[in-house]
Amino acid sequence: MAQREYFTTYQQVEEDRLLAQGRVLDPLTRRLFASAGLSRGMRVLDLGSGVGNVSRLAAEFVGPEGRVVGVDRDPEAVERAARLAASAGFGNLEFRVGSVEALTTEDGEFDAVVGRGVFMYLADPVLALRRAAGLVRSGGLVCVQEPDMTYTWSTVDGPTWRQLRSWIVETFETLEVDQRMGPSLFATFHAAGLPDPELVMESAVGGGERAVAFGWANVATAALPLMERLGIATAAEVDQDTLTDRLLAEVHAEQGIVIGPCMYGAWTTVP
């Protein structure tokens, strides 16, 4: 089963982007985990763990009695996730190199499987979810969070916002990323043979000093090498050093707001 190409690579800029992204998305994921019932003592598998944002959140929920295993296909991401976890003092976390689509019972049995922004990049998310759920004990938890990227990113329709959206959307379309994976989660759970999930949708929204324009600028910066390779945008056009300021200037000029990704959370128990 093939995985679509990820839109960026694990270099320092990607670590910085994911950590910045975590400042926006982690509060949403924390509330999702609380609603879903992630709790102390659980053994949790984090799919596509990246630099470990979601793994560290899960580790807080399960406490020292529990264990979180993060899996990611990129060895450099795994190394960085382990380093960040160690520097933060987590002793209940481990990271492994592996593919979400290739998980087997040899990876062990878990009380819960979680993931954020993973299935949108998979060519067959149904099969991946079915395999992941197969590693969860009966009565255990499947809890994932995916975005809808097709909504309005800002109430201000300025030229910088229009251009930025055009670049990012074209990149996702070229890679065949499912930009509406979030709204598709209910159908995906059903097709994977799981009970109908509980659903919630939440987004970080703010204006003034709380406008999260930096998040969208970080996406463009991280994807820039790929956008250049695909002929979508050049470094001079993106002008990453001023992009956030230009986005904010358009928002502030009209007292507008910025809307972070609409994140859909879905959870259910395994029969």
Backbone bond lengths (Angstrom), bond angles and torsions (degrees), N, CA, C in turn:
res aa  C-N    CA-C-N  psi(-1)  N-CA   C-N-CA  omega(-1)  CA-C   N-CA-C  phi
1 M - - - 1.464 - - 1.519 108.83 -
2 A 1.291 118.02 121.81 1.461 122.26 -175.23 1.518 111.33 -82.60
3 Q 1.331 115.48 144.77 1.455 121.49 171.32 1.508 108.20 -103.42
4 R 1.322 115.95 135.45 1.454 119.17 177.31 1.522 109.81 -64.06
5 E 1.314 115.38 154.74 1.468 119.86 179.22 1.514 109.63 -63.14
6 Y 1.336 115.13 134.78 1.461 120.09 175.69 1.523 108.29 -74.15
7 F 1.338 116.88 149.10 1.461 118.80 -170.10 1.519 113.70 -80.24
8 T 1.328 118.18 -5.13 1.448 120.29 175.51 1.521 108.63 -147.78
9 T 1.322 117.59 176.14 1.458 122.11 -179.52 1.520 109.16 -118.33
10 Y 1.340 116.34 161.82 1.451 120.44 -176.60 1.523 110.38 -84.93
11 Q 1.306 114.65 81.47 1.451 122.28 170.98 1.521 106.07 -112.37
12 Q 1.339 116.93 -178.55 1.458 119.56 -177.75 1.523 111.34 -58.59
13 V 1.336 117.21 -36.83 1.458 119.78 -179.71 1.524 110.72 -63.51
14 E 1.339 117.83 -32.78 1.457 120.39 178.62 1.520 110.83 -72.68
15 E 1.311 117.61 -39.09 1.458 119.57 175.14 1.520 110.04 -59.98
16 D 1.328 117.27 -46.14 1.457 121.09 179.46 1.525 110.96 -61.45
17 R 1.344 116.08 -40.58 1.467 119.74 -179.42 1.525 111.38 -64.10
18 L 1.325 116.74 -45.20 1.456 119.88 -177.40 1.528 111.63 -68.23
19 L 1.320 117.09 -35.56 1.455 119.75 176.96 1.531 110.34 -67.66
20 A 1.339 116.66 -40.21 1.462 120.02 176.55 1.520 110.53 -66.28
21 Q 1.328 116.28 -40.98 1.459 121.05 177.45 1.520 110.52 -59.06
22 G 1.329 115.39 -37.33 1.451 119.82 -179.78 1.517 112.53 -61.48
23 R 1.321 117.65 -33.11 1.463 119.75 179.79 1.525 111.19 -64.07
24 V 1.333 116.65 -27.30 1.461 121.38 178.90 1.527 111.58 -88.76
25 L 1.348 116.42 -44.06 1.464 120.79 -170.97 1.525 114.03 -92.05
26 D 1.344 118.29 -26.45 1.459 119.45 -175.06 1.530 113.56 -58.89
27 P 1.333 120.23 -40.48 1.474 118.15 177.23 1.529 112.74 -60.14
28 L 1.341 117.02 -35.12 1.460 120.74 177.63 1.527 110.51 -67.12
29 T 1.332 115.83 -44.30 1.461 120.31 -179.43 1.515 111.09 -67.42
30 R 1.320 117.36 -36.17 1.461 120.60 178.23 1.530 110.30 -62.30
31 R 1.324 117.05 -43.07 1.470 119.60 178.52 1.530 111.08 -67.13
32 L 1.341 116.52 -35.66 1.464 119.94 176.83 1.522 110.84 -62.28
33 F 1.319 117.07 -46.75 1.460 121.02 -179.63 1.526 110.71 -61.45
34 A 1.328 117.07 -39.71 1.461 119.82 178.98 1.524 110.83 -64.61
35 S 1.328 117.34 -42.01 1.465 121.06 179.31 1.521 111.43 -66.42
36 A 1.333 116.42 -37.61 1.459 120.94 -176.53 1.526 112.27 -75.61
37 G 1.322 117.76 -21.16 1.460 120.63 177.17 1.513 115.22 98.03
38 L 1.327 118.13 23.28 1.465 119.84 172.85 1.526 107.41 -62.30
39 S 1.329 117.56 132.52 1.461 118.43 -171.44 1.526 111.91 -147.52
40 R 1.315 114.60 173.90 1.465 122.42 -173.84 1.517 110.30 -61.89
41 G 1.333 114.16 142.89 1.445 121.51 175.92 1.513 115.18 87.33
42 M 1.332 118.00 -7.32 1.460 120.44 -178.66 1.526 111.86 -72.14
43 R 1.332 115.50 151.33 1.464 122.25 169.19 1.527 106.12 -103.64
44 V 1.343 116.55 119.05 1.460 122.60 -168.27 1.523 110.18 -121.19
45 L 1.322 115.68 138.42 1.461 122.64 173.48 1.518 108.80 -106.80
46 D 1.326 116.70 124.79 1.472 122.33 177.65 1.516 109.04 -105.20
47 L 1.330 116.42 117.13 1.462 122.71 -176.44 1.529 111.09 -83.71
48 G 1.329 117.58 134.33 1.459 121.11 178.43 1.509 111.20 57.40
49 S 1.326 116.60 56.82 1.465 121.86 -166.07 1.524 114.70 -71.86
50 G 1.337 118.84 -14.44 1.462 119.83 177.45 1.513 111.78 55.96
51 V 1.332 116.97 -130.67 1.465 120.08 178.83 1.517 111.93 -90.06
52 G 1.338 117.53 9.80 1.459 120.63 166.96 1.506 117.47 96.01
53 N 1.344 119.03 12.54 1.468 119.76 179.97 1.521 112.18 -54.20
54 V 1.345 115.98 -53.59 1.468 120.64 -176.66 1.521 110.57 -68.92
55 S 1.318 117.32 -37.41 1.472 120.46 177.68 1.521 110.95 -59.46
56 R 1.323 116.74 -42.92 1.465 119.34 -179.86 1.526 111.46 -66.54
57 L 1.329 116.74 -37.62 1.466 119.74 175.24 1.526 110.40 -60.99
58 A 1.335 116.09 -47.94 1.458 120.05 -179.73 1.525 110.79 -61.15
59 A 1.327 116.67 -37.95 1.461 120.83 -179.73 1.524 111.43 -63.18
60 E 1.320 116.93 -33.33 1.461 119.86 176.04 1.529 110.67 -64.93
61 F 1.336 116.29 -38.81 1.459 120.51 -178.58 1.524 111.90 -70.05
62 V 1.325 117.25 -41.26 1.475 119.05 -174.07 1.517 112.20 -82.98
63 G 1.340 117.51 -18.25 1.449 120.97 176.89 1.518 113.23 69.10
64 P 1.324 116.76 -178.43 1.468 120.74 -177.14 1.526 113.09 -65.67
65 E 1.348 117.22 -19.18 1.464 119.68 177.94 1.527 112.16 -77.41
66 G 1.337 115.97 -18.12 1.455 120.76 -177.82 1.518 112.10 -100.11
67 R 1.337 114.38 -174.81 1.462 120.44 -178.28 1.517 108.81 -149.06
68 V 1.326 117.89 138.23 1.458 123.25 175.97 1.520 108.74 -121.77
69 V 1.317 115.46 130.09 1.458 122.26 176.61 1.524 108.10 -114.83
70 G 1.308 117.13 118.12 1.457 121.85 176.12 1.514 110.66 -98.70
71 V 1.323 116.93 136.70 1.465 120.64 179.42 1.526 109.30 -124.72
72 D 1.317 116.21 133.15 1.457 121.72 178.80 1.527 108.20 -147.50
73 R 1.320 116.65 146.57 1.461 119.92 -175.90 1.522 112.68 -77.14
74 D 1.332 118.53 -14.79 1.457 121.19 -175.00 1.528 110.50 -98.71
75 P 1.348 118.50 116.27 1.466 120.72 -178.43 1.523 113.09 -58.73
76 E 1.324 116.67 -35.86 1.463 119.02 -179.42 1.518 110.85 -67.15
77 A 1.337 117.09 -38.73 1.461 120.24 176.55 1.518 110.40 -62.51
78 V 1.321 116.80 -41.96 1.466 121.40 179.79 1.524 110.37 -62.25
79 E 1.328 116.84 -42.90 1.463 120.55 179.63 1.520 110.85 -63.21
80 R 1.331 116.32 -42.87 1.461 119.62 -178.51 1.523 110.99 -69.22
81 A 1.325 117.32 -38.47 1.462 120.52 178.13 1.525 110.73 -61.76
82 A 1.332 116.31 -43.17 1.466 120.41 179.22 1.527 110.78 -63.60
83 R 1.331 116.26 -41.28 1.468 119.83 179.72 1.521 111.23 -64.06
84 L 1.332 117.40 -44.52 1.465 120.87 -179.45 1.520 111.32 -65.43
85 A 1.342 116.69 -39.79 1.464 120.11 178.91 1.515 111.12 -64.28
86 A 1.329 116.08 -42.34 1.463 120.21 -179.47 1.523 110.88 -65.41
87 S 1.329 116.40 -42.32 1.466 119.41 -179.03 1.523 111.95 -66.87
88 A 1.361 116.66 -25.25 1.458 120.99 177.83 1.530 112.29 -87.87
89 G 1.337 116.64 -2.26 1.448 120.45 174.84 1.516 115.85 85.63
90 F 1.336 117.87 16.79 1.458 120.24 178.66 1.531 110.38 -79.51
91 G 1.331 116.22 124.67 1.451 120.24 177.22 1.519 112.99 -107.69
92 N 1.341 116.88 1.79 1.468 121.54 -176.54 1.524 112.07 -113.84
93 L 1.325 115.38 27.54 1.458 121.49 -175.63 1.524 110.11 -127.16
94 E 1.334 116.41 139.79 1.461 120.74 169.06 1.522 108.23 -141.73
95 F 1.331 115.66 154.20 1.456 121.34 -177.98 1.516 109.54 -128.63
96 R 1.325 115.18 139.29 1.452 121.61 -177.67 1.524 110.33 -128.29
97 V 1.319 115.37 147.69 1.463 120.56 173.10 1.522 107.73 -82.34
98 G 1.329 116.33 127.23 1.459 119.87 179.68 1.510 110.71 179.11
99 S 1.307 115.50 166.54 1.456 122.35 -179.34 1.516 110.35 -102.34
100 V 1.312 116.40 137.08 1.460 121.32 177.65 1.522 110.24 -56.35
101 E 1.336 116.08 -38.96 1.464 120.67 -175.72 1.519 113.31 -74.48
102 A 1.332 117.41 -15.26 1.462 120.37 -173.67 1.527 112.69 -108.47
103 L 1.329 118.47 15.19 1.450 121.28 179.85 1.528 110.69 -64.53
104 T 1.327 116.12 141.45 1.460 121.46 178.74 1.524 109.11 -134.84
105 T 1.327 116.04 173.44 1.458 120.46 179.18 1.522 111.79 -64.06
106 E 1.331 117.41 -16.18 1.463 119.86 176.68 1.529 111.56 -65.66
107 D 1.350 116.40 -19.10 1.459 120.18 177.90 1.526 111.61 -77.22
108 G 1.338 116.99 -4.34 1.457 120.63 175.85 1.510 112.72 99.40
109 E 1.336 115.39 176.87 1.464 121.38 177.97 1.516 108.73 -107.97
110 F 1.327 115.42 141.85 1.455 121.19 -174.97 1.525 110.89 -124.36
111 D 1.333 114.66 157.36 1.463 120.52 173.36 1.518 111.34 -83.78
112 A 1.318 116.34 -20.77 1.463 120.26 -179.31 1.515 109.92 -158.16
113 V 1.322 116.03 149.27 1.457 122.03 170.52 1.520 107.41 -124.44
114 V 1.333 116.35 134.80 1.458 121.65 -177.33 1.526 109.16 -132.04
115 G 1.314 116.23 165.14 1.461 121.02 176.60 1.508 110.42 -175.31
116 R 1.314 116.12 149.83 1.475 121.12 178.71 1.526 109.61 -135.43
117 G 1.341 115.89 125.02 1.456 120.02 176.77 1.505 113.29 61.06
118 V 1.332 117.16 40.76 1.458 122.35 -176.85 1.525 111.58 -111.42
119 F 1.321 116.68 -48.86 1.461 121.03 -171.63 1.527 112.69 -69.31
120 M 1.321 118.00 -20.73 1.461 121.12 178.85 1.529 111.75 -64.67
121 Y 1.334 116.71 -21.11 1.464 121.25 -178.77 1.528 112.93 -96.59
122 L 1.316 118.30 -2.18 1.455 121.06 -174.49 1.525 111.35 -95.69
123 A 1.333 115.67 139.12 1.459 120.45 179.20 1.520 111.46 -68.93
124 D 1.343 117.43 -29.15 1.463 121.50 179.67 1.527 108.76 -134.65
125 P 1.320 117.93 78.90 1.469 119.74 -178.07 1.517 113.35 -65.28
126 V 1.332 117.87 -27.76 1.466 120.68 179.21 1.521 110.31 -63.17
127 L 1.330 116.43 -48.95 1.456 120.59 179.90 1.519 111.12 -63.84
128 A 1.328 117.37 -41.20 1.464 120.71 179.48 1.524 110.82 -63.08
129 L 1.337 117.18 -41.94 1.458 120.36 179.48 1.518 111.01 -67.04
130 R 1.336 116.51 -40.07 1.466 120.29 178.64 1.533 110.80 -62.02
131 R 1.333 116.46 -43.29 1.464 120.09 179.40 1.524 110.99 -65.52
132 A 1.315 116.94 -42.30 1.461 120.19 179.90 1.517 110.39 -64.38
133 A 1.337 117.21 -43.30 1.458 120.56 179.47 1.515 111.23 -63.84
134 G 1.335 117.03 -28.09 1.451 121.31 178.02 1.516 113.68 -66.74
135 L 1.330 117.52 -13.51 1.456 122.01 177.87 1.523 112.32 -94.12
136 V 1.335 116.05 -0.80 1.462 121.28 -177.18 1.524 109.44 -100.50
137 R 1.312 116.54 135.25 1.466 121.42 179.20 1.524 110.66 -62.85
138 S 1.320 116.76 158.11 1.454 121.48 174.81 1.532 109.72 -59.13
139 G 1.318 116.36 129.78 1.454 121.24 -175.80 1.508 114.06 88.11
140 G 1.350 115.79 -4.98 1.455 120.63 178.52 1.514 111.80 -77.19
141 L 1.316 116.15 -178.62 1.462 123.14 -168.16 1.524 111.94 -115.24
142 V 1.325 115.85 136.29 1.460 122.98 167.59 1.518 106.70 -115.64
143 C 1.329 117.37 120.66 1.477 121.18 -173.82 1.524 108.92 -141.67
144 V 1.336 116.74 112.92 1.461 120.44 -178.18 1.520 110.34 -131.19
145 Q 1.314 114.82 161.14 1.461 122.17 -177.36 1.521 108.94 -138.22
146 E 1.336 116.24 124.87 1.461 121.56 -176.98 1.532 109.76 -136.51
147 P 1.343 117.43 152.69 1.457 119.75 -175.54 1.523 114.37 -93.17
148 D 1.307 113.75 166.43 1.465 123.16 162.13 1.518 105.07 -116.50
149 M 1.334 116.37 114.45 1.467 120.98 -176.02 1.525 112.62 -94.72
150 T 1.327 117.73 3.51 1.465 120.44 -172.06 1.520 113.23 -95.83
151 Y 1.316 117.84 4.08 1.458 121.72 -177.74 1.540 110.16 -82.16
152 T 1.319 117.17 -178.03 1.468 122.88 177.20 1.524 109.57 -80.59
153 W 1.324 117.26 120.34 1.461 121.35 -174.89 1.529 112.80 -79.09
154 S 1.315 116.39 -28.40 1.459 120.90 179.44 1.526 108.45 -149.16
155 T 1.326 115.71 150.56 1.463 119.29 176.88 1.526 111.44 -74.68
156 V 1.317 116.60 -9.05 1.462 121.84 179.89 1.522 109.23 -101.91
157 D 1.308 116.51 123.33 1.469 121.57 -179.09 1.523 109.85 -98.54
158 G 1.337 115.52 60.62 1.458 120.19 -178.87 1.512 111.58 -83.98
159 P 1.330 117.82 165.85 1.463 121.23 -177.01 1.530 113.38 -62.83
160 T 1.334 117.35 -35.85 1.460 119.05 179.65 1.523 110.77 -68.37
161 W 1.319 116.57 -41.89 1.464 120.58 177.61 1.527 111.26 -64.03
162 R 1.338 116.93 -42.07 1.472 119.58 179.43 1.520 111.03 -63.50
163 Q 1.339 116.97 -42.47 1.456 120.24 -178.66 1.523 111.30 -67.56
164 L 1.335 115.74 -43.67 1.462 120.18 179.56 1.524 110.82 -59.66
165 R 1.316 116.44 -46.64 1.466 119.96 -179.82 1.527 110.56 -61.75
166 S 1.314 117.07 -41.11 1.457 121.24 179.95 1.523 110.81 -60.31
167 W 1.331 117.61 -44.88 1.465 121.60 179.81 1.525 111.55 -61.97
168 I 1.339 116.09 -49.22 1.460 120.06 -175.06 1.520 111.04 -68.10
169 V 1.326 117.01 -43.89 1.464 120.51 -179.78 1.528 110.46 -62.91
170 E 1.340 117.05 -42.81 1.469 119.65 179.41 1.534 110.68 -63.12
171 T 1.332 116.47 -38.04 1.462 119.69 178.12 1.523 110.47 -63.54
172 F 1.324 117.02 -47.93 1.468 120.77 178.71 1.524 111.05 -60.76
173 E 1.327 117.09 -42.36 1.461 120.01 -179.33 1.524 111.21 -64.81
174 T 1.326 116.86 -39.32 1.460 120.58 178.71 1.526 111.29 -62.54
175 L 1.333 116.12 -37.38 1.461 121.22 -179.93 1.522 112.34 -84.47
176 E 1.332 117.05 -2.76 1.466 123.20 -178.04 1.522 111.60 59.87
177 V 1.319 116.09 37.08 1.459 121.61 174.59 1.526 108.62 -73.46
178 D 1.337 116.75 137.80 1.466 120.71 178.16 1.521 108.73 -80.69
179 Q 1.323 115.96 98.98 1.453 120.67 -175.87 1.529 112.75 -74.67
180 R 1.330 117.59 -9.00 1.467 121.78 177.14 1.524 110.91 -118.90
181 M 1.327 115.46 36.88 1.451 119.48 179.60 1.524 111.22 -62.22
182 G 1.310 117.06 -36.13 1.462 120.24 -179.96 1.522 113.14 -55.57
183 P 1.338 118.23 -57.10 1.463 119.38 178.27 1.520 113.76 -63.74
184 S 1.338 117.60 -16.65 1.467 121.21 179.70 1.518 113.41 -87.99
185 L 1.334 117.95 -1.93 1.457 120.16 -174.10 1.529 112.60 -62.96
186 F 1.321 117.31 -39.74 1.469 119.48 -178.81 1.521 110.02 -58.93
187 A 1.335 116.31 -48.93 1.467 120.40 -179.86 1.522 110.99 -65.80
188 T 1.325 117.46 -34.34 1.464 121.20 180.00 1.523 110.97 -66.66
189 F 1.323 117.64 -44.08 1.463 121.33 176.52 1.528 109.69 -59.54
190 H 1.326 116.44 -45.27 1.461 120.55 -178.77 1.528 110.65 -61.73
191 A 1.342 116.95 -46.35 1.465 120.77 -178.72 1.521 111.78 -65.93
192 A 1.329 117.42 -26.71 1.459 121.51 179.24 1.524 112.12 -81.31
193 G 1.330 117.17 -0.41 1.451 120.96 178.03 1.515 114.03 83.62
194 L 1.328 117.63 17.26 1.458 122.00 -179.64 1.525 110.57 -96.33
195 P 1.322 117.70 155.95 1.463 120.36 174.40 1.524 110.61 -60.00
196 D 1.339 116.31 151.65 1.461 120.02 178.74 1.522 110.29 -53.86
197 P 1.320 117.43 129.59 1.466 119.73 -176.22 1.523 112.97 -83.05
198 E 1.326 114.55 155.25 1.459 121.08 163.79 1.525 106.55 -71.49
199 L 1.332 116.97 148.34 1.461 121.35 -176.72 1.524 110.94 -131.48
200 V 1.325 114.64 147.51 1.449 121.26 172.41 1.518 107.41 -147.89
201 M 1.325 117.19 148.61 1.461 121.01 176.37 1.524 107.85 -130.52
202 E 1.332 115.90 133.70 1.458 120.70 -178.37 1.521 108.99 -147.29
203 S 1.324 115.66 151.42 1.456 120.82 178.61 1.523 109.65 -143.01
204 A 1.321 116.34 146.15 1.459 121.19 172.76 1.528 108.37 -81.93
205 V 1.318 117.01 125.15 1.455 122.34 -175.82 1.522 108.79 -130.01
206 G 1.328 116.76 136.63 1.456 118.29 178.07 1.510 113.08 -166.08
207 G 1.319 114.89 156.25 1.454 122.59 173.71 1.517 109.46 -126.06
208 G 1.330 117.13 177.29 1.448 120.35 -179.85 1.512 111.50 58.00
209 E 1.333 117.23 -131.80 1.459 121.44 -179.60 1.527 112.78 -69.40
210 R 1.339 116.91 -15.74 1.467 120.47 -178.60 1.535 112.64 -96.63
211 A 1.321 117.06 6.90 1.462 120.24 177.69 1.528 109.10 -70.22
212 V 1.335 116.49 124.43 1.470 121.01 -171.94 1.529 111.50 -92.02
213 A 1.319 117.44 43.73 1.464 121.07 -179.47 1.519 111.77 -63.77
214 F 1.337 117.52 -29.20 1.471 120.10 -178.49 1.526 110.93 -58.92
215 G 1.335 116.77 -30.52 1.458 119.49 -179.25 1.513 112.22 -62.83
216 W 1.320 116.51 -43.82 1.465 120.33 179.32 1.520 111.20 -71.17
217 A 1.325 117.22 -36.01 1.459 119.98 176.40 1.526 110.50 -63.95
218 N 1.341 116.90 -37.63 1.459 120.30 179.10 1.521 111.91 -65.50
219 V 1.339 116.93 -36.76 1.459 120.13 177.18 1.526 109.96 -60.73
220 A 1.327 116.50 -46.40 1.466 120.26 -179.59 1.519 111.24 -64.04
221 T 1.323 117.43 -40.75 1.461 121.22 179.94 1.525 110.98 -63.19
222 A 1.343 116.68 -45.34 1.454 120.34 -178.72 1.526 112.23 -67.37
223 A 1.339 116.05 -33.83 1.466 120.42 -177.68 1.521 112.80 -86.94
224 L 1.334 117.76 -3.32 1.456 120.73 -173.05 1.533 113.84 -56.05
225 P 1.339 120.18 -46.35 1.474 117.97 178.98 1.524 112.50 -57.05
226 L 1.321 116.96 -40.07 1.455 120.23 179.07 1.524 110.94 -69.70
227 M 1.324 117.63 -40.95 1.461 120.42 179.53 1.524 110.80 -62.93
228 E 1.325 115.74 -37.58 1.467 118.59 176.82 1.517 110.79 -67.03
229 R 1.320 116.95 -42.67 1.473 120.20 179.67 1.525 111.50 -62.56
230 L 1.327 116.83 -35.90 1.457 121.15 -179.30 1.527 113.07 -84.57
231 G 1.335 117.05 -4.79 1.458 120.54 -179.42 1.513 113.58 75.03
232 I 1.338 117.35 23.69 1.462 121.74 -177.90 1.519 111.27 -86.74
233 A 1.326 117.74 -41.01 1.470 121.70 -179.20 1.521 108.88 -157.29
234 T 1.314 115.98 155.30 1.465 121.90 176.80 1.520 109.63 -107.22
235 A 1.328 115.43 164.16 1.455 120.41 178.69 1.526 110.79 -60.52
236 A 1.322 116.59 -38.00 1.465 119.91 179.66 1.523 110.96 -65.21
237 E 1.323 117.07 -38.21 1.461 120.38 179.64 1.532 111.38 -68.55
238 V 1.327 116.20 -42.02 1.460 119.86 -179.44 1.528 110.63 -70.56
239 D 1.335 116.92 -40.81 1.461 122.61 179.82 1.526 110.31 47.12
240 Q 1.326 114.84 65.33 1.460 121.06 -169.88 1.523 113.59 -60.29
241 D 1.330 118.23 -26.30 1.461 119.98 -178.08 1.528 112.43 -68.44
242 T 1.328 117.04 -23.77 1.472 119.86 -177.94 1.526 112.91 -115.91
243 L 1.342 117.41 -0.54 1.460 120.03 -171.04 1.528 112.35 -61.81
244 T 1.311 117.80 -47.87 1.463 119.63 -179.88 1.522 111.28 -59.30
245 D 1.323 116.90 -44.91 1.466 120.55 -179.23 1.523 111.15 -62.82
246 R 1.327 117.65 -37.98 1.461 120.07 179.62 1.527 111.51 -69.20
247 L 1.322 115.94 -39.17 1.469 119.63 176.84 1.527 110.60 -63.58
248 L 1.324 115.92 -45.40 1.465 119.98 -179.47 1.524 111.93 -65.90
249 A 1.324 116.92 -37.13 1.471 120.04 -179.95 1.523 110.46 -60.14
250 E 1.336 116.49 -41.21 1.466 119.45 179.24 1.524 110.86 -67.39
251 V 1.318 117.18 -38.08 1.465 120.73 179.48 1.525 110.65 -68.03
252 H 1.331 116.45 -48.33 1.460 120.32 -176.73 1.525 111.93 -65.23
253 A 1.328 117.19 -33.45 1.473 120.77 -178.35 1.518 111.80 -61.45
254 E 1.325 117.49 -27.30 1.468 121.24 -178.49 1.520 112.35 -115.55
255 Q 1.355 116.60 12.69 1.465 120.53 -177.53 1.532 110.50 52.43
256 G 1.310 114.79 42.48 1.458 120.03 -178.54 1.512 112.35 -88.83
257 I 1.322 115.28 -175.05 1.458 121.46 178.13 1.525 109.43 -130.96
258 V 1.325 114.56 160.63 1.457 122.24 174.89 1.522 107.98 -112.98
259 I 1.316 116.15 135.72 1.462 122.03 179.85 1.516 108.37 -110.74
260 G 1.325 116.31 120.25 1.450 120.39 176.79 1.517 110.39 -70.25
261 P 1.340 118.18 173.48 1.464 120.51 -179.18 1.526 112.06 -53.87
262 C 1.325 116.47 136.55 1.462 121.14 173.92 1.523 107.52 -74.84
263 M 1.324 116.18 108.24 1.455 121.73 -173.71 1.527 110.35 -100.16
264 Y 1.326 115.34 119.45 1.462 121.84 178.59 1.530 108.56 -96.04
265 G 1.310 115.89 125.20 1.450 121.23 174.73 1.516 110.20 -104.61
266 A 1.329 116.55 139.35 1.458 121.98 178.73 1.518 108.93 -137.19
267 W 1.338 116.61 136.21 1.461 118.93 177.64 1.526 110.50 -147.96
268 T 1.320 113.99 150.92 1.454 121.50 178.14 1.512 108.81 -157.89
269 T 1.327 116.12 168.83 1.457 120.61 175.89 1.526 109.78 -103.25
270 V 1.313 115.07 148.32 1.464 121.66 -178.25 1.532 108.73 -82.74
271 P 1.337 118.10 130.47 1.473 120.56 -179.86 1.540 111.81 -59.38
